[in-house]
């Protein structure tokens, strides 16, 4: 669920809590994600019978918003009380703040602490989430609202009607007042900030973007080899808003200076990505070398290797790929996972030589999967928003792929359908590598000078 829809759904749920507080004199006492039902983008409150019981069951699925965990959403005065069945309005406010923290981080409150650590965390007044856990694209006001709701002193927490007022203000800010604007070519075609639906707009031959993309494909693949069949513009206002927020963050953290360019991405999940965006909880987990992230190529011949039908082609071969608008911060070289201390320790195990080759391979893959899911292997250094799959030693350039780590750091701007009349040399092998350009070389090309208009 993207920011606009998220704030709208949260506003519906807080309105329900306000109603029962104000008009029914009822306090829920067990506000958590499990007790909201989603119906047509509205959140509805359920399970009023649980306000006097404590269930310490926890079932966590990383990356999923809905999960069990009553104790992790429970206000400190209730969890630490000798009579935990008591309910007050401030207890619901704390629980609702934890719900917001849950959806903006994708993790249960106080993660990665376990059940047995919760009492100490509450006694030490540990914050319910850490700022670095926040997924890209969430407005600062929403994070400040979490801090207000989850104050340890119940007396200074806002009333639920104040929470509702602030949420409605945040929603209005996202819709109208955050300086967000659409790309010029969207406006020229009649789209507005208030278009709620996802649209794929087919660009006609002769249109500015069609001709720019055609020129770039022919430059990279060869005009005698490639024929551009169709260019579809991804008009997804809410997804582009998330990209806009991530781009603003990259600018702030990089001295108002970022690389913004158009890079290629080939995938079998084009429709999902065009509608919902990338998700680095899942992207790149099969890549052992550099780990999770969004893999993009400065050169279309690289993405062409991974395009649909590339593995078993019959020529002429019809294919497609995405052209993504990407906001890169400081470039940081990313070392291969096989060079990590954990992996090197695994290789030194004396029992490995006694195992069959199949078992060694299985255990090696298990270690790689574990490394891929470690937070330090999934994030950039502070202030850096992009990492390179560097194949040019001691440089910050890449002739292969760029890896970015923020889910909304890349906006899937176009789907490009094309036809190849014959096979291209594999750009990953031999002399073909020298034909690839670096990102800096593409930044200075005509396409990138004009791409800012898109």
N, C-alpha and C positions, 0 to 999 in steps of 0.2 A: 504494500500500500504506500503510495507516494505522499509527500508532505501535505499537499492540498487536501487529498481525500482523508489522510490521517487526522488532520486538525478538524475536518468536518465531522468525522466519526467520533472523535473525542468530545467534541462540543455536544453531540447528541447524548452521549453517555453522561456527561457532567450535568446536563439539563435534567436527566432522569434522577440523578442523585439529589440535585437541588430541590426537585419536586417532593421527594419523599422526606427530605429534611424539613422543608418549609411548610408543607401542607399536611403531611401525615404524621409528623413527629417521630419518624422512624429513621434509625441509623443502621446501615447495612451491617457493618462490623467485619466483613470479610471481602473487601473490594480487591479483586485480583483478575487477571485476564480470563481465567476459567469461568468467571461469573458474568462475562459479557457475551451475548450472542450477536453475531454479525448477520444482518439481514438487509440486503440492498444498500450496502455501505453505511448502514446505521448500526450503532451498538446499543443493545438492549440489556438491561440488568436482570439477573436471575439469581436463584439460590438464596432466598432470604432466610431460609431455615438454618443456615450455617453460622449465624452471628454469635452463637453461644458455644460453639465447639471449636476445638483446635485439632487440625489434622496436619501432621508434620510429614506429609508425603511430598516427595520431590521427584519429578520426572522431567529432565531437561533435554531438549533437542536443540543444539546450537544452531542459530540462524532462524529458528522458528519463534514466532511471537507468542503463540498460545501454548502454555505449559502449566503443569501443576506446581504447587509450592506455597501453600498457605502461609507458613511461618515466615518466608522470605518477604512477603508483602505486608506483614503485620506490624503495626505501629509499636515502637519500643515500650510505651507505657502499658500496652496490652500484653505484649510478649513477656515482659519482665515482671508483670504484676502477679501477685498471689491469687488474684481473682480475674483470670484472663477473659471471662465471659462478659465483662462489662463493656458497654459500647458508648461512645460519644461522637459528636460530629467530627472532631479533629482526627479520630481514628480512620474515618473514611477518607479524609483529605490526604493523610499519609499514604493510604493504600492506593489512592488514585494517582498520586505523584509517582509511586513505584511502578504503576502501570505505564505511565508515560515513559519513565526511564527504561522499562522493559522493551517498548517498541522502538525507541530511538537508538538503543544499543544492540537489540537482538539477543540480550542476555538477561538472566534472572538477576534481581537486585543483589548487590554485594558480591557478584561473581568476581573471581572464581572461588570464593569462600564456600566451605561445606557446612552442612547442618550443625555439626558440632562446634564450628567456629562462630556461629551467629550470635550467641549470647555475649561473647567477648566483644564482637564488633559493635553491637548495640550499646554495651556498657562504655565503650571507648568513643562512641558517637562517630563512627566511620561513615562517610557519605555513601549513599545507596548505589552510586555509580561513579566511574572515573571518566573525566572528560575525553581521554584518548579512546574510550570504548564507543563513543558516539559515531554512528554511521554518517557519512557525508550528506549534506543537503538540508539538515534540520536547522531552523532559525534559532538564533541566540535567545530570543524571548521564550521559546519553549523550554530550553535548558534552564533558564532563570526561574520559570514556573515550577519546575521539578524541585529546585533548591528551596523555594518558598514552601511548597507542600510538605517536603520531607525535612522540616526543621525539628530538631529533637525536643525543643520546648513546645509542647502542644498548645500553650496559650498564645503563641505568636504565629501559629499557622493561620492562613487566611480562611475565612468562611467559604463554604462551597459555592455560594452565589458570586463571591469575588473571583474564585477560580473560573467559573463560567464566563464572567465578564472579561477576564484576561484572555481566555481561550478564543472568545469571539473577536477580540481585538487583534490577536495573532493571526486568526483566519483572515480578517479584513486586510491586515498588513500584507500577507502573502498574496492576496488577490489583487490589491490595488496600489499599495504604498511602498513597495520595496525597491523601486527603481528598475524593476525587471521589464525588459522589452523583448519583442520577438525579432528574429532575423529579418532584414529588409525584404528578402524574397518571399517570406511568408506573408508579410503585410501587403506586398504588391499583388498577391493572389487572393486577397480578401479575408485572410484568417485574422482572428483577434485573440486577445488574452483570455476571453471568456468562452472560447470553444472548448467544450468539455470532453469531446470524443477524440479518439485516436484516428488519424486519417493518413492514408498513403496517397500522395498526389503524384500522378505521372507527369513528368516534365516532357514537354514537346521538343522534338528536334528543332534546333534554332534558339531555344531558351538559353539564357546565360549559363546556368549551371550545367545543362546538358552539354553545351559546347566545351566548357572548361574541362569537364570530366572526360569527354571524348578525346580532347587533346592530350590529357595526361595518360589515358590508357594507351593511346597510339604511340606516345613518346616512350613509354616503359616497355610495352609488349611488342611494338612494331606495327605500323599501319597496315602492312601486308598480311598480318597474322590475326589481328583482333577486329571484330565488328561489334560496336556498341548497339545492343538491342533495345534496352529500356533503362531509364533512370527514374526511380521512385523516391520522392522526397518524403521523409518521415515527419509529419506534422503532429507532434505529440507535446502539447503545451506543458503539461505537468512534468513530464520527463525532462524537457528542456529547462524548466525552472530549477530542477534539482541540479542539472549541469551548471546553470548560471550561479547557483549558490556555491558549488564546489569550485568553480572558476574564481569567484570572489575570494574564497578562502585561500586558494593557491596564490592569488595576487598579494593578499595581506602577509602571508608567511614568506614570500619571496621578494620583498622590497618592491612591490608593484611591477614586477617584471617576470613574465612567464613565457614559455613557448606554447603558442596555440596554433595547431595545424590540423590538417586532415590526413588521417592514416587509415590503412586498410585492415579489415578483419574478415576472415572466412570462418563460417560456422554452419552447422546443420540445424541450428536453433534460431534462424533469422527472425521469424515472426515473434517468438517469445522476447527476444532482445529488443526488437523494434517497438514492441508494446510496453514492456516492463523494464527495459534497461538491463545492464550487466549486473551480476551479483558475484562479487569476489569471494563469497563464502563457498562458491562452487567453481568459478572460472579457474582454469589452469591447474586443477588438482592432479591431472594426469601427467603434467610436465615435471619430470624429476629434476631437471637441470636447474631451473630458477624458481620453481614453486608457484604458488597461487598468484593470480593476477590476470589482467586483461592483456593478451598478447596482440600487438598491432605491428603492422609493417609499413615503413615509409615507401616501399616499392610494391606495386600491384603484382609483380611477378612472384614475389614471396608468398603473398596470400593466395595466389592462384594455385600454388602447390597443394593447399589444403581445401580448395573450393570443392563443392559438391560435384561429383563425377570425375574428379581429378585422378582418383586411384585406378579406375578402370575405364579410361576414355575411349570413345570411338569418334574419329574426326570426320566432319566438324563436330565440336563438343560445346554444348550450351552450358554455361555456368553462371553463378552469381556470387557476390560478396558484398559486404557492407563498407561504406566509406564513413568514417567516424570523425567527428570534431573532438579534439582532445586538448585538454589544458594540462600541460606539463610544468612542474616546478623545477627545482634544482635537479640536475641529473646526478644520480648516485649509482655507482657501479655495484652490481649485485653478484656476490660470489656464488658459485654453484653449491648446491646442498651437499654434494659429495666431499667438499672441502671442509665441512663443519666438524667441530670436535666430536660431536655425538656420532657422526658417521665413521670418523676415523677410529674411535674407540670400538665400534662394532667390528671393523675390519681386523682389529688386533686380537679378537677373541680366539683363544687357542682351539676351541672345539669346532670352529668353522671347517677346518680341513677334514674333520672326521665325518662331515655331513655330505649327503649326496648333492650333486650340482643343482637338482630341482629344489631341495630343501634350502640350500644356501640362497638361491634366487628368491624363494618365498620369503625368507627372513629379511633379505635385503630390501625387498619391496615393502615389508611391514615397517622397517626402520624409516624408509623414505616417506611413507604415508604419515608416520608419526611426526617427522620433521616438517612436512608440508602444513600440518595443522597447528604448529607452534606459532604463537603470536609474533615472535621476533622474526619469523620467516615469512610473515604475511603483511608486514608493514614497512614503510620507508623510515629512514632517519628523520628526526624532527626538522621541519622546514623543507623537506624534500617530498615532492608529490609524484616523482616518476623514477623508475629505475630502468636501466638498459640491459638487454641481453648483449653484453659487449663482446665483440669478436675482434676488436682492434686494440691490441694490448696498450695499456697506459694512456688511453684516450677516453673521452666522454662521448664518443660517437659510436654508432652501430650501423653496420651495413646489413643487418638481418632484422631483428625485431626489437620493439620498444615494449617494456612491461610497465603498466601503470597499476596502482594498487587500490585506488578508490573506485567503488562501484559506479559513481556518477561523474567520474573524472573524464569519461568518454561518452559522448552522445552519438548514437547511431543515426547519422543524418540522412544517409541515402542507402537504398538497395540498388546495386548495379548489376544488370543482366547483360551478358555478353557472349559472343561465340568465338571460339578459337578454330582456325582452319587447319592448324597443325600443332605438334608438340613444341613447347618452349624448352630451352636448356634449363636444367635444374639450378636455380640461383644459389643453392646451398653448397654446390660442389665445384671444384676446379676453378677454371678461369672465370666462370660466371659470376663469382663473388665480386670480382673487380668491376663488373658492369653495374652493380648496384650503387645507388647514391646514398650518401649519409643524410640524416635528418636536416642538418644545417644546409646542405646543398638544395634540398627541396624547399626549405624556408625561403631561399632567395630566388626561387623560380617564379615565373609569371603566374603559375597556378596559385601559389600561396599568396602572392601579392593581391590577386583578385579574390581569393577565397574569403578574405575578411568581409567582403560584401555579402557573402552567403550567410 
